[in-house]
Amino acid sequence: MHASQTYVNLSFFQPPAFLMIGIPGMETIHGWISIPFSSMYTVALTGNCLILLAVRRTPSLHQPMYYFLSMLALTDVGLALSTLPTTLAVLWFDQRLIGFNACLVQMSFLHSFSVVESSVLLAMSFDCFVAISNPLCYAVILTNNVIIRIGLAIVARATLSLFPVPFLLKHLNFCPSKVLLSHSFCFHPDVMRQACADITINILYGLYVVLSTVGIDSLLIILSYSLILHTVLGLASPRERLLALNTCVSHILAVFVFFIPVITVSMIHRFGRHLSPIVHALVAYVYLVVPPVLNPIIYSVKSKPIREAMLRVLRGKS
């Protein structure tokens, strides 16, 4: 009995660290690739921080719509910061090693912020629906207390959904020869496939998380916009219809910017293993970096109040 237990302990292996590739096949030009990546991270952090400051310093923006936008901006900052340290370390300094536990922590934050972003976009679709279908009761339905509860529920949902993932990985046996990650960050499908063990439970739980968060959220967003469209078509004049739809244009673009890459990366990881590693890497970067970059641009272009408030922040005016 004791000998058997000793054998199990000796045969169980967890790597002290993983080795990150970066962008496969382009290792020799990582220095050049770091320029657009550094620019995108700068735009993402600057743009989203400007939105947060603009909403905070502008009393007229203290409304549910802009509170939800602040949640989205804060989530995008978290999503960018989750991958920035390791990505730039690989591209700038060729620092490819990441400790096993540090990898699990990064992975947890990365996927948690993704779930939070999906949930915030769902909350914003509900905000659009209430604003268009019942504008007279908008302020009564979406009070500050309701918004705070929605925010807490979003964080709790992401935390509880992702909490088991690192523990499931900690119980896997890894091979000393399989410690090479396909990205410059820790991505759950990538990490679990380095194991030399049955990962069926990990795959099923990962699928459950995707379907119960992003899957349900996307369906509910489609339902919300079906109801919004039904309401808009019932308005009397074309001008009223256009004005009503215009209030949600920014959100619609943000939904496409987030959900199309999410769905693409999920499909590729499950059905596109035959594709080139560079395709997997680029799609993952689009999924994680592009939404934080584009969301501030979308809202600053499409929303005049946000654009003017951001310009006042830049000029140092309150």
C-alpha positions as a Markdown table, in Angstrom:
| # | Residue | x | y | z |
|---|---|---|---|---|
| 1 | Met | 0.0 | 0.0 | 0.0 |
| 2 | His | 2.8 | 2.4 | 1.0 |
| 3 | Ala | 4.8 | 1.4 | -2.1 |
| 4 | Ser | 1.9 | 2.0 | -4.4 |
| 5 | Gln | 1.3 | 5.4 | -2.9 |
| 6 | Thr | 4.9 | 6.3 | -3.3 |
| 7 | Tyr | 4.7 | 5.3 | -6.9 |
| 8 | Val | 1.7 | 7.6 | -7.5 |
| 9 | Asn | 3.5 | 10.5 | -5.9 |
| 10 | Leu | 6.6 | 9.9 | -8.0 |
| 11 | Ser | 4.7 | 9.6 | -11.2 |
| 12 | Phe | 2.8 | 12.8 | -10.6 |
| 13 | Phe | 4.4 | 15.8 | -12.3 |
| 14 | Gln | 3.6 | 19.5 | -12.5 |
| 15 | Pro | 6.1 | 21.7 | -14.4 |
| 16 | Pro | 7.6 | 24.5 | -12.3 |
| 17 | Ala | 7.1 | 26.8 | -15.4 |
| 18 | Phe | 5.8 | 26.9 | -18.9 |
| 19 | Leu | 7.6 | 28.2 | -21.9 |
| 20 | Met | 5.6 | 30.7 | -24.0 |
| 21 | Ile | 6.1 | 30.8 | -27.8 |
| 22 | Gly | 4.7 | 34.2 | -28.5 |
| 23 | Ile | 3.6 | 34.2 | -32.2 |
| 24 | Pro | 4.7 | 30.9 | -33.7 |
| 25 | Gly | 7.0 | 31.2 | -36.7 |
| 26 | Met | 7.6 | 34.9 | -36.1 |
| 27 | Glu | 10.0 | 34.7 | -33.2 |
| 28 | Thr | 12.8 | 36.4 | -35.1 |
| 29 | Ile | 10.7 | 39.6 | -35.7 |
| 30 | His | 9.1 | 39.8 | -32.3 |
| 31 | Gly | 10.8 | 43.2 | -31.8 |
| 32 | Trp | 9.0 | 44.6 | -34.8 |
| 33 | Ile | 5.7 | 42.9 | -33.8 |
| 34 | Ser | 6.0 | 44.6 | -30.4 |
| 35 | Ile | 5.4 | 48.0 | -32.0 |
| 36 | Pro | 1.7 | 47.5 | -33.0 |
| 37 | Phe | 1.1 | 45.5 | -29.8 |
| 38 | Ser | 2.5 | 48.3 | -27.6 |
| 39 | Ser | 0.4 | 50.8 | -29.6 |
| 40 | Met | -2.8 | 48.7 | -29.1 |
| 41 | Tyr | -2.2 | 48.3 | -25.4 |
| 42 | Thr | -1.5 | 52.1 | -25.1 |
| 43 | Val | -4.7 | 52.9 | -26.9 |
| 44 | Ala | -6.7 | 50.4 | -24.9 |
| 45 | Leu | -5.5 | 51.6 | -21.5 |
| 46 | Thr | -5.6 | 55.3 | -22.4 |
| 47 | Gly | -9.0 | 55.2 | -24.1 |
| 48 | Asn | -10.8 | 53.2 | -21.3 |
| 49 | Cys | -9.2 | 55.2 | -18.5 |
| 50 | Leu | -10.4 | 58.4 | -20.3 |
| 51 | Ile | -13.9 | 57.0 | -20.4 |
| 52 | Leu | -13.8 | 56.3 | -16.7 |
| 53 | Leu | -12.5 | 59.8 | -15.9 |
| 54 | Ala | -15.0 | 61.4 | -18.2 |
| 55 | Val | -18.0 | 59.7 | -16.6 |
| 56 | Arg | -16.7 | 60.3 | -13.1 |
| 57 | Arg | -16.1 | 64.1 | -13.7 |
| 58 | Thr | -19.2 | 64.8 | -15.7 |
| 59 | Pro | -22.4 | 65.0 | -13.6 |
| 60 | Ser | -24.6 | 64.8 | -16.7 |
| 61 | Leu | -23.2 | 61.4 | -17.4 |
| 62 | His | -24.2 | 60.0 | -14.1 |
| 63 | Gln | -26.9 | 57.9 | -15.7 |
| 64 | Pro | -27.4 | 54.1 | -16.0 |
| 65 | Met | -26.2 | 54.0 | -19.6 |
| 66 | Tyr | -22.9 | 55.5 | -18.7 |
| 67 | Tyr | -22.5 | 53.5 | -15.5 |
| 68 | Phe | -22.7 | 50.4 | -17.6 |
| 69 | Leu | -20.2 | 51.9 | -20.1 |
| 70 | Ser | -17.9 | 52.5 | -17.1 |
| 71 | Met | -18.2 | 48.8 | -16.2 |
| 72 | Leu | -17.3 | 47.9 | -19.7 |
| 73 | Ala | -14.3 | 50.3 | -19.7 |
| 74 | Leu | -13.1 | 48.9 | -16.4 |
| 75 | Thr | -13.4 | 45.3 | -17.6 |
| 76 | Asp | -11.5 | 46.2 | -20.8 |
| 77 | Val | -8.7 | 47.7 | -18.6 |
| 78 | Gly | -8.6 | 44.4 | -16.7 |
| 79 | Leu | -8.6 | 42.3 | -19.8 |
| 80 | Ala | -5.7 | 44.3 | -21.3 |
| 81 | Leu | -3.7 | 44.2 | -18.1 |
| 82 | Ser | -4.2 | 40.4 | -17.9 |
| 83 | Thr | -2.1 | 39.8 | -21.0 |
| 84 | Leu | 0.1 | 42.9 | -21.2 |
| 85 | Pro | 2.9 | 41.9 | -18.8 |
| 86 | Thr | 3.7 | 38.5 | -20.4 |
| 87 | Thr | 3.0 | 39.5 | -24.0 |
| 88 | Leu | 5.4 | 42.5 | -23.9 |
| 89 | Ala | 7.9 | 40.5 | -21.9 |
| 90 | Val | 8.0 | 37.9 | -24.7 |
| 91 | Leu | 8.0 | 40.5 | -27.5 |
| 92 | Trp | 10.4 | 43.0 | -25.9 |
| 93 | Phe | 12.8 | 41.0 | -23.8 |
| 94 | Asp | 12.3 | 37.4 | -25.0 |
| 95 | Gln | 11.3 | 36.4 | -21.4 |
| 96 | Arg | 9.3 | 33.3 | -22.2 |
| 97 | Leu | 9.1 | 31.5 | -18.8 |
| 98 | Ile | 6.0 | 31.8 | -16.6 |
| 99 | Gly | 5.7 | 29.9 | -13.3 |
| 100 | Phe | 3.0 | 27.2 | -13.1 |
| 101 | Asn | 1.0 | 29.0 | -10.4 |
| 102 | Ala | 1.5 | 32.4 | -12.0 |
| 103 | Cys | 0.1 | 30.9 | -15.2 |
| 104 | Leu | -3.0 | 29.7 | -13.4 |
| 105 | Val | -3.6 | 33.1 | -11.8 |
| 106 | Gln | -3.2 | 34.9 | -15.2 |
| 107 | Met | -5.6 | 32.4 | -16.8 |
| 108 | Ser | -8.2 | 32.9 | -14.1 |
| 109 | Phe | -8.1 | 36.7 | -14.4 |
| 110 | Leu | -8.1 | 36.5 | -18.2 |
| 111 | His | -11.2 | 34.3 | -18.5 |
| 112 | Ser | -13.0 | 36.0 | -15.6 |
| 113 | Phe | -12.7 | 39.4 | -17.3 |
| 114 | Ser | -14.0 | 37.8 | -20.5 |
| 115 | Val | -17.1 | 36.4 | -18.7 |
| 116 | Val | -17.6 | 39.8 | -17.0 |
| 117 | Glu | -17.4 | 41.6 | -20.4 |
| 118 | Ser | -20.0 | 39.3 | -21.8 |
| 119 | Ser | -22.3 | 39.9 | -18.8 |
| 120 | Val | -21.8 | 43.7 | -19.0 |
| 121 | Leu | -22.8 | 43.7 | -22.7 |
| 122 | Leu | -25.9 | 41.7 | -21.7 |
| 123 | Ala | -26.7 | 44.3 | -19.0 |
| 124 | Met | -26.2 | 47.1 | -21.6 |
| 125 | Ser | -28.7 | 45.4 | -23.9 |
| 126 | Phe | -31.2 | 45.3 | -21.1 |
| 127 | Asp | -30.5 | 49.0 | -20.6 |
| 128 | Cys | -31.2 | 49.7 | -24.3 |
| 129 | Phe | -34.4 | 47.7 | -24.1 |
| 130 | Val | -35.8 | 49.6 | -21.1 |
| 131 | Ala | -34.8 | 53.0 | -22.5 |
| 132 | Ile | -36.7 | 52.3 | -25.8 |
| 133 | Ser | -39.6 | 50.2 | -24.6 |
| 134 | Asn | -40.4 | 52.0 | -21.4 |
| 135 | Pro | -38.6 | 55.4 | -21.3 |
| 136 | Leu | -41.0 | 57.0 | -18.8 |
| 137 | Cys | -40.1 | 54.3 | -16.2 |
| 138 | Tyr | -36.4 | 54.1 | -17.2 |
| 139 | Ala | -35.1 | 56.0 | -14.1 |
| 140 | Val | -37.5 | 54.1 | -11.8 |
| 141 | Ile | -36.4 | 50.7 | -13.1 |
| 142 | Leu | -32.7 | 51.3 | -13.3 |
| 143 | Thr | -31.9 | 52.9 | -10.0 |
| 144 | Asn | -28.4 | 53.2 | -8.6 |
| 145 | Asn | -29.1 | 50.3 | -6.2 |
| 146 | Val | -30.2 | 48.1 | -9.1 |
| 147 | Ile | -27.1 | 48.9 | -11.1 |
| 148 | Ile | -24.9 | 48.1 | -8.1 |
| 149 | Arg | -26.6 | 44.8 | -7.6 |
| 150 | Ile | -26.2 | 44.0 | -11.3 |
| 151 | Gly | -22.5 | 44.8 | -11.1 |
| 152 | Leu | -22.1 | 42.6 | -8.0 |
| 153 | Ala | -24.0 | 39.8 | -9.7 |
| 154 | Ile | -21.8 | 40.0 | -12.7 |
| 155 | Val | -18.6 | 39.7 | -10.6 |
| 156 | Ala | -20.0 | 36.9 | -8.6 |
| 157 | Arg | -21.1 | 35.0 | -11.7 |
| 158 | Ala | -17.6 | 35.2 | -13.3 |
| 159 | Thr | -15.9 | 34.3 | -10.0 |
| 160 | Leu | -18.0 | 31.3 | -9.3 |
| 161 | Ser | -17.9 | 30.1 | -12.9 |
| 162 | Leu | -14.1 | 30.2 | -13.2 |
| 163 | Phe | -13.3 | 29.2 | -9.6 |
| 164 | Pro | -13.0 | 25.4 | -10.2 |
| 165 | Val | -10.8 | 25.7 | -13.3 |
| 166 | Pro | -7.4 | 26.2 | -11.8 |
| 167 | Phe | -8.1 | 23.4 | -9.2 |
| 168 | Leu | -9.1 | 21.0 | -12.0 |
| 169 | Leu | -5.8 | 21.8 | -13.7 |
| 170 | Lys | -3.8 | 21.4 | -10.5 |
| 171 | His | -5.0 | 17.8 | -10.3 |
| 172 | Leu | -3.7 | 16.9 | -13.8 |
| 173 | Asn | -0.5 | 15.1 | -14.4 |
| 174 | Phe | 1.8 | 16.9 | -16.9 |
| 175 | Cys | 4.6 | 15.6 | -19.0 |
| 176 | Pro | 8.1 | 17.1 | -18.6 |
| 177 | Ser | 8.3 | 17.2 | -22.4 |
| 178 | Lys | 5.0 | 19.2 | -22.8 |
| 179 | Val | 5.6 | 22.6 | -21.3 |
| 180 | Leu | 5.3 | 24.8 | -24.4 |
| 181 | Leu | 2.4 | 27.2 | -24.6 |
| 182 | Ser | 1.2 | 28.4 | -28.0 |
| 183 | His | 0.7 | 32.1 | -26.9 |
| 184 | Ser | 2.4 | 34.7 | -24.8 |
| 185 | Phe | -0.2 | 34.2 | -22.1 |
| 186 | Cys | -2.0 | 31.4 | -20.3 |
| 187 | Phe | -5.1 | 30.4 | -22.2 |
| 188 | His | -7.2 | 27.5 | -20.7 |
| 189 | Pro | -7.5 | 25.3 | -23.8 |
| 190 | Asp | -3.8 | 25.7 | -24.4 |
| 191 | Val | -2.7 | 24.9 | -20.8 |
| 192 | Met | -4.9 | 21.8 | -20.3 |
| 193 | Arg | -3.7 | 20.3 | -23.6 |
| 194 | Gln | -0.2 | 20.2 | -22.1 |
| 195 | Ala | -1.3 | 17.5 | -19.6 |
| 196 | Cys | -0.4 | 13.8 | -20.1 |
| 197 | Ala | -3.7 | 12.7 | -18.5 |
| 198 | Asp | -7.4 | 12.4 | -19.3 |
| 199 | Ile | -8.7 | 15.9 | -19.7 |
| 200 | Thr | -12.4 | 15.0 | -20.5 |
| 201 | Ile | -13.6 | 16.7 | -17.3 |
| 202 | Asn | -11.6 | 19.9 | -18.1 |
| 203 | Ile | -13.0 | 20.0 | -21.6 |
| 204 | Leu | -16.6 | 19.4 | -20.5 |
| 205 | Tyr | -16.4 | 22.0 | -17.7 |
| 206 | Gly | -14.8 | 24.5 | -20.1 |
| 207 | Leu | -17.6 | 23.9 | -22.6 |
| 208 | Tyr | -20.1 | 24.3 | -19.7 |
| 209 | Val | -18.6 | 27.7 | -18.7 |
| 210 | Val | -18.7 | 28.9 | -22.3 |
| 211 | Leu | -22.3 | 27.8 | -22.9 |
| 212 | Ser | -23.6 | 29.0 | -19.5 |
| 213 | Thr | -22.0 | 32.5 | -19.8 |
| 214 | Val | -21.1 | 33.6 | -23.3 |
| 215 | Gly | -23.7 | 31.3 | -25.0 |
| 216 | Ile | -26.6 | 32.3 | -22.8 |
| 217 | Asp | -25.6 | 36.0 | -22.9 |
| 218 | Ser | -25.5 | 36.0 | -26.7 |
| 219 | Leu | -28.9 | 34.4 | -27.0 |
| 220 | Leu | -30.4 | 36.9 | -24.5 |
| 221 | Ile | -28.8 | 39.8 | -26.3 |
| 222 | Ile | -30.4 | 38.6 | -29.6 |
| 223 | Leu | -33.7 | 38.3 | -27.7 |
| 224 | Ser | -33.3 | 41.8 | -26.3 |
| 225 | Tyr | -32.8 | 43.3 | -29.8 |
| 226 | Ser | -35.7 | 41.3 | -31.2 |
| 227 | Leu | -37.9 | 43.0 | -28.6 |
| 228 | Ile | -36.2 | 46.4 | -29.3 |
| 229 | Leu | -36.8 | 46.0 | -33.0 |
| 230 | His | -40.5 | 45.1 | -32.4 |
| 231 | Thr | -40.9 | 48.2 | -30.3 |
| 232 | Val | -39.1 | 50.4 | -32.8 |
| 233 | Leu | -41.2 | 49.2 | -35.7 |
| 234 | Gly | -44.3 | 50.2 | -33.7 |
| 235 | Leu | -43.2 | 53.8 | -33.5 |
| 236 | Ala | -45.2 | 56.3 | -35.6 |
| 237 | Ser | -42.6 | 58.1 | -37.7 |
| 238 | Pro | -39.3 | 57.0 | -39.4 |
| 239 | Arg | -37.5 | 59.8 | -37.6 |
| 240 | Glu | -38.6 | 58.4 | -34.2 |
| 241 | Arg | -37.5 | 54.9 | -35.3 |
| 242 | Leu | -34.1 | 56.2 | -36.4 |
| 243 | Leu | -33.5 | 58.1 | -33.1 |
| 244 | Ala | -34.5 | 55.1 | -31.1 |
| 245 | Leu | -32.1 | 52.8 | -32.9 |
| 246 | Asn | -29.3 | 55.3 | -32.8 |
| 247 | Thr | -29.2 | 55.1 | -29.0 |
| 248 | Cys | -28.1 | 51.5 | -29.3 |
| 249 | Val | -25.7 | 51.6 | -32.3 |
| 250 | Ser | -22.6 | 51.9 | -30.1 |
| 251 | His | -23.7 | 48.9 | -28.1 |
| 252 | Ile | -24.5 | 46.8 | -31.2 |
| 253 | Leu | -20.9 | 47.5 | -32.5 |
| 254 | Ala | -19.4 | 46.6 | -29.2 |
| 255 | Val | -21.4 | 43.3 | -29.2 |
| 256 | Phe | -20.0 | 42.4 | -32.6 |
| 257 | Val | -16.5 | 43.3 | -31.7 |
| 258 | Phe | -16.6 | 41.0 | -28.6 |
| 259 | Phe | -18.8 | 38.1 | -29.6 |
| 260 | Ile | -17.5 | 37.4 | -33.1 |
| 261 | Pro | -13.9 | 36.8 | -31.9 |
| 262 | Val | -15.1 | 34.8 | -28.9 |
| 263 | Ile | -17.2 | 32.5 | -31.1 |
| 264 | Thr | -14.3 | 32.2 | -33.6 |
| 265 | Val | -11.7 | 31.3 | -31.0 |
| 266 | Ser | -14.0 | 28.7 | -29.4 |
| 267 | Met | -14.8 | 27.1 | -32.8 |
| 268 | Ile | -11.1 | 27.1 | -33.8 |
| 269 | His | -10.0 | 25.5 | -30.6 |
| 270 | Arg | -12.6 | 22.7 | -30.9 |
| 271 | Phe | -12.7 | 22.1 | -34.6 |
| 272 | Gly | -9.7 | 23.8 | -36.2 |
| 273 | Arg | -6.7 | 21.9 | -34.7 |
| 274 | His | -5.5 | 21.2 | -38.3 |
| 275 | Leu | -5.0 | 25.0 | -38.8 |
| 276 | Ser | -1.7 | 26.6 | -38.6 |
| 277 | Pro | -0.5 | 27.6 | -35.1 |
| 278 | Ile | -0.2 | 31.2 | -36.3 |
| 279 | Val | -4.0 | 31.3 | -37.0 |
| 280 | His | -4.7 | 30.1 | -33.4 |
| 281 | Ala | -2.4 | 32.7 | -32.0 |
| 282 | Leu | -3.7 | 35.6 | -34.1 |
| 283 | Val | -7.4 | 34.8 | -33.4 |
| 284 | Ala | -6.6 | 34.6 | -29.7 |
| 285 | Tyr | -4.9 | 38.0 | -29.8 |
| 286 | Val | -7.9 | 39.5 | -31.7 |
| 287 | Tyr | -10.2 | 38.1 | -29.1 |
| 288 | Leu | -8.3 | 39.5 | -26.1 |
| 289 | Val | -6.7 | 42.8 | -27.4 |
| 290 | Val | -9.1 | 44.2 | -30.1 |
| 291 | Pro | -12.3 | 44.7 | -28.0 |
| 292 | Pro | -10.4 | 46.9 | -25.3 |
| 293 | Val | -8.9 | 48.9 | -28.2 |
| 294 | Leu | -12.1 | 49.4 | -30.3 |
| 295 | Asn | -14.7 | 50.0 | -27.6 |
| 296 | Pro | -13.4 | 53.4 | -26.5 |
| 297 | Ile | -13.1 | 54.4 | -30.2 |
| 298 | Ile | -16.6 | 53.2 | -30.9 |
| 299 | Tyr | -18.1 | 55.1 | -28.0 |
| 300 | Ser | -16.1 | 58.3 | -28.5 |
| 301 | Val | -17.1 | 58.4 | -32.2 |
| 302 | Lys | -20.8 | 57.4 | -31.8 |
| 303 | Ser | -21.6 | 59.2 | -28.5 |
| 304 | Lys | -21.3 | 62.9 | -28.5 |
| 305 | Pro | -21.7 | 63.3 | -24.7 |
| 306 | Ile | -18.8 | 60.8 | -24.2 |
| 307 | Arg | -16.7 | 62.4 | -26.8 |
| 308 | Glu | -17.1 | 65.9 | -25.4 |
| 309 | Ala | -16.5 | 64.7 | -21.8 |
| 310 | Met | -13.3 | 62.9 | -22.9 |
| 311 | Leu | -12.1 | 66.1 | -24.6 |
| 312 | Arg | -12.7 | 68.1 | -21.5 |
| 313 | Val | -10.6 | 65.5 | -19.5 |
| 314 | Leu | -7.8 | 65.8 | -22.0 |
| 315 | Arg | -7.9 | 69.6 | -21.8 |
| 316 | Gly | -7.8 | 69.4 | -18.0 |
| 317 | Lys | -11.3 | 70.9 | -17.6 |
| 318 | Ser | -14.0 | 69.6 | -15.2 |
